[in-house]
Every structure is written in C-alpha cells, then in structure tokens.
C-alpha cells in the first residue's frame, strides 16, 4: 500500500514539475525526485526482485483496488462534511 502511495506521489510530483514551467521549480522537483529514488532505492530493488521471483498480479490488483476504494471513501467523506 505504501508503495502505491509513493508511486502516485512521484507521478503527481513529475506532473507538477512539468506543468509549473519555472526553471527553478523544475530543477528543484527533479532534485527532489532523485533524492526520493536514492533514499528508497534499496526498498525498490528488493520489491522488484521479490516480484520477479514470484509475480502475484492478483495480489497487486487487490491492493490497487483496495487503495482506490479507500481513497474514494475518504473523498466522499470529505465532500459530505
């Protein structure tokens, strides 16, 4: 679950860096992205290796649907306040 959140955060960060348009913001965003990759590289490598050793697409799909479902419930709960 944490990996999915991190992936979504990185994708949103890359989207934000590209859309802002400021040269300094782009450099700061790319440096921050590189920092995140460097910080979590061991965890990413071990996760990728364990996935290649025994791919479990059903479990991955279940985690993704659970994440989207809980996110939707939070959005609905926030809107209904």
N, C-alpha and C positions, 0 to 999 in steps of 0.2 A: 504494500500500500504506500509506504514511504517513497518507494522508487517511482511509482506512478505520479505522486505529487511532485517529486523533484523533476521528473520529465516534463510535466505540464508547466512547472515554474520556469524551466530552462527554455521551453518553446515560447512561452509568453515573454520572457526576457529577450530572446532573439527578435521576436516580432516588435517589441517596444523599441529596441535599439535601431532596427531598420526604419521604423516609422517616425521616430523623433526627428531625424535629419540633421542634428547638430553633430559636428565632427567630434567635439569633446565627449558628448554623450555616447557616441559610437565607440570611441576608444575606451571609455570607462566601462561600457557594457561588455565589450569583448574581453577586457582585462578581468572583469568580474566572472565572466563565463569561463575563462581559462583557470581562474582561481578555483571555481567550483569543480571543474574537471580534475584539476590537480589534487584537490582535497579529497574527492571521492573516487579517485582512480582505482584504488585497491578494492573497494567495495564493488565498483562497476565490473572490474575484471573478474572477481570471484563470482559475481552473479551471472555474468555471461558464460563463464566456464561451467558453472553448475547447470545452466540452462542447456548448453550444448551437450553436456554429459547425459542429461535426461530431460528432453524437452517435454514440458507439460503445458500445452496450449489451452487445454480445458481449464486448468487452474488459473492461468493468466487471464483468460477470458472472464472467469468468475470474479477474479479480483477487480478487473476493469469495470464490470457491470455493477458490482457492489459499490465501488468508488463513485461511479456516476449516479447511482441510486441515492447514496447518502448525500452527495453534493446537491442533487435535485431537492431532497428533503430539506436541506439547510436553506436553499434559496427560497423554497416555498414557505418555510417557517419565517424567514426574514421578511418576505413580502407581506405575509399575513399579519405582521405585528402592527 
